Amino acid sequence: MNGVLLFAGAVFLLWLGSSIFIPLLVATFLWYLINATATYYRKLFPTTKYHAICNFISHILAIGTFIGLIYLFATRVRPMISELLVVMPDIQAGLNSLWNYISNTLGLDITNITMPNITSIASSIGSSVARLATSMGMVIVYMIFMFVEQSTFHKKFAELFPNKSQGKKARYILHSIDENMKKYLFMKTLVSGITGLVSFAWMYILDLEFAGVWAFAIFILSYIPTIGAIVGCAMPILFAAIYGATLNEIVLLSLGLIGLQVIFGNIIEPKLTGKTLNLSTLAILINLVFWGLIWGVAGMFFSVPLLVATFIITAQFDSTRWIAILLSADGKIPDKNED
């Protein structure tokens, strides 16, 4: 009973403190991603005695990469999103017409089913993005302090766990989370970015309007497991159907986008991430719903990294290894570090 109350209290605290925890998570995500990118840039330099200088240059290149991506979004994608929001009422009308057409064609009485109001959905998403944008100052402050203090993390850890065996286990857990998270976030971002770019090229060839917006949505939604890929593919396909694309164009668009998701998401990504995500699909979906209920879209976005951390931590203690086994895809979990 105490455990249930403790869990309920923790969930309530997470929900209540979302305005603090979400910016912190965003900052941690970006910090990890920049460090992971810097690690791969570091491999371009030979091993020399100028290790510190090479590390500094690698981090500058990583930060420059992200600044370039932000600039690309601000100058290319953001204007398209503004144009798309203007035509949202027309899209809603087209969606209603398509719904009635399907109803008449199939002879089904589905016209009474309320269609989702995509204008209000878009406004809701826009409000969430706006709230996140207003907290970017806090995110940047968090990131700056993380970069400034990351060289002292090991010293602080040693002071937190003066007991040798406890310190060894804590360092092992932290190292495992750090390595797995860096690999997952870098590879996930790389594969999602390539998927978005190739999807953009395919939609551009088919002359689909707002191809840049749909490609960006595919990239962002790729971080949300299962549902993200479905929604990312459905939006441009549905838009093409509403705006009078021919059946051949819709079929080609669907085959291309779904095929890319299968190739990159189901074949290439698992090979690149290796055993990082030895997680049950059911566990991923339950975790997705759980964090979505607490933190909305932001919770769904971070659900997998949080599950990976939970998986690694629970595998290191006898009392919680059963949780790691349930979370795993095949019952195989990380070896427990012996004291």
N, C-alpha and C positions, 0 to 999 in steps of 0.2 A: 504493500500500500504506500509506503514511504517512497519507493522508487517511482510509482505512478505519479504521485504528487510532485516529486522532484522534476520528472520529465515534463509534466504540465506547466510547472513554474518556469522551466527553461524555455519552453515553446512560447509562453506568454511574454517572457523577457525579450526573446528574439523578435517577436512581432512588435512589441512596444518600442524597442530600440532600433527599428529598421532605419531610421534617419541617420543613425550613427554607424550601424554595422554595414549597411550597403556601400556607402562611400569608402569605408575601410576595406571592404572586399574588392571593390573596383581598383583601389590603389594597390592592394596586394597582387591582384591579377596583373595589372600593368607592370608592376615591379618585377614580378616573376617572368613575364613575357620579355621585358627588356633585358633582364639578366640572361635568360635562355638564348635570346638572339645574340647577345654579346658573347656567350660561350661558343656559339657556332662561328661568329666572326673571328674569335680568338684562334680557331683552328687554321685560319688563313695565314697566321704569322708563325714563323719557325720558333722552336723553343730556344730562347736566348736568355742571357743574364738580365736583359731589360724586360723582365716579366711584368713589372708594375706599369711600365709605359705602354706595353702591348695591351694590358688589361684596360687601361684608361682609354686608349684609342678604340678598342673594341666596344666599350660602353658608349663612347661618343658616336660611333657609327650606328649602334643600335638605336640610340635616342634620335639621331638624325633620320633614320629609317621611319620611325613612328611619326616624327614631325612631318615628313614628306607625305605619309599616308593621310594624316589629318588635313594637310593642305589640299591633297587630291580630293578628299571628301568635300571639303568646304567649297572648292571651286568647280567641281564637276557634278557631284551627286546631289548636294544640298539644293541647288537651283531646280533640279529635276523633281525633287520631292515637293518643293513649293508649287511647281506646275501641276503635279499629280493631285495635290490637295484641292486645287481650284476646280478640277474636273470630277471630284468625288461625287457630287450629286448626279452627274450624268452616268457615272459608273453604277451608282445605286439603281437608277432607272433602268439601265441596261440589264442589271442583275435580276431585277423584278420581271422584265420582259423575257429573259432567258428561262427563268423559273416557270413562268406561265407557258412558254413554248414546250418545255419538257413535260409539263403536266398534260397539255393537249396531245402531244405526240404519243406519250405512253398510255394515255387514257386513264391517268391516275388523278384522284382528287387531292392534289397537294397544294392547291392554290390558297387554302385557308391556313397553311402553315406559315407562321410569321418568319419573314426573311430577316437575317441579321442586318442591322443598320451599320454599314461599313463606314459611314461618315462619322458616327459617334464612336465607333471602334478606333478609327484613325485619330480622332480627337483625344481619346483616352490614352492611346499610345503616345501621341504627341505631348500630352501633359506629363506623362511619366518621363519622357526624354527631357522635357523642359526642366522638371524637378531635378533630374540627374545633372543637367547642365549647370543649374544654379549651385549644385554642390561640388562642381569641379574644382573650385578653389580649395575646398577641404581635401579633395582627392590629391591635388597637386602638393599641398602641404604634407600630407601623409607620405607621399612618394619621396619628397625631398628628404624627410627625416629618415625614411627607410634606407635610402642610398647613403646618407651621411653616416648612419649608425650601423650599417650592415657589417662593417669590419670588426665591430665590437660584439656582435651577436654571440660568438663562441665564448668570449670571456664572461659575458653575462650568464650564459648557460652554465659555465663552470661554477659560478658563484651561486646560482640557483640550486644546483645539485652537488653539494660538497661531498656527499657520499659517493665513493668510487663506482660501485655497482649501479646505483641509480643514475649517476651521470653518464655511464657508458650506455645504458639502455635509452636514456633520453636523447643522447647524441645520435644513436643508431636510428631511432624513430624519426628525429628531425632530418637526418641525412636521407633516409628513405623517402620521406614526404617531399623533400627538396628536389631530389633527383627525378623521382617519378613525375612530380608536378611540372618541372621545367620541361621534361621530355614531352609530356602530354600536351601542355599549352603551346609549345613551339610547333610540334607536329600538327596539332589540331588547327592552329592558325594558318600554318603553311598550306595544308591540304584544303582548308576552307577557302583560303584566298585563291588558290589555283582553280578550285571548283567554281568560285564566283567569276573569275576572269574568263574561263572557258565557256561558262554559261552565258556570259555577256557576249562573247564572240558568236555563239550559236544564235542567240536572240537578235543580235545585230545583223547577221546574215539573213535571218528570216524577216528583217525589217520590223521588229516589234517595238512599239513606242514605249518610252521610259525603260529601255533595256538596262540602263545604268542603275536605276532604282531597284529593279527586280534582282539584278546581280548582287547588289549590296545587301538586299534582304536575304538572299540565299547564303551569302557569306556570314552574316550575323546570326541567322537562325540555325546555322550548322552547329553552333555551340549548344543548342537545345536538342537533346537526344531524341531520335525517332520522330517526334512531333514536328520539330524544326524543319527537317528535310521535307516532310509531307507538305507543310504550309508554304515553305519556300518554293517548291515546285508548283503548288496549286495556284498561287497568286498570279503569276504571269500566264498560265494556261487559262485560267478563268477570265483574265483580262482580255486575252486574245479572242475567246469565245464571245464575250460581251461586245467587243468592238468589231465584230463582223468578219473575223478571219475565216478563210475557207477551211473545210474539213481536213484537207491535205496539210495545210499549214498548222492546224491544231495538233494533228497526229505527229507531224515532224517535230514540232516544239515539245510535245509530251515525251516522245521517244528519246529526244536529245537530252532533255533535262533529267528525266528519270534515269536514263542510262548513265549520265555523268555522276549522279548521286550513288548509283550502284557501284560504279568503277572506283570512284574516289573514296566514298564513305564505307563501302563494304569489302573492298579488296585492297586498295593501296594504303589507306589509313591504318588498318590493323597490322599490316606488315611493318609500317614505320614505327608504330607505337609499341610493337612487341607485346609483352605481357603486362604492360602498364594497366590495361583495363580488363583484367580477368574478373569481370563483374557480371552478375546475373542480369539478364534483360528485365526480368520482373522487378528486381531490386532497383534498377535504374529508373523504371517507370514509376514505382511507388515513391522513390526519392524525389523524382521530378514533380509529382503531384504535391508531396509534402512541402517542399520549399516554395512551390508555386502558390500554395495557400497562404504561406507565411509572408513571403516577400514579393509575390506577383511575378512578373516577367523577369525581374532581376534574380529572384530565387531560382527560377527555371534555368536561367543562364549559367548560374554558378553551381547547379545541383551536382554535376558530375565531379568537378574538383573537390567539392565538400565530401562526396561519397568516397572518392579515392583516399582522401585523408582519413576518413572514418575507418575504411577497410584496412589501411596500414596500421593505424593505432590499435584497433581491436585485435589484430593478429598477434600483438606483442605481449598480451597478458592472458594467463590461463583462464581467468574468470570471464573474459570476453571473446576468446577465440571462436566460440560457437557462433557469435555474431558475424565474424569474418567469413566463416564457412558458409553461412546462409547468404551472405552478400556475394560470394564468389560464383563464377559461372560453372566450375567443375569440381568444387570442393577443395581445390588446391589453393593454399594461402601462403603468404611469405613466411619464411622460417623465423622462429622466435629467437631473438638475440639472447643467448644465455648469459647470466650474470657472471 
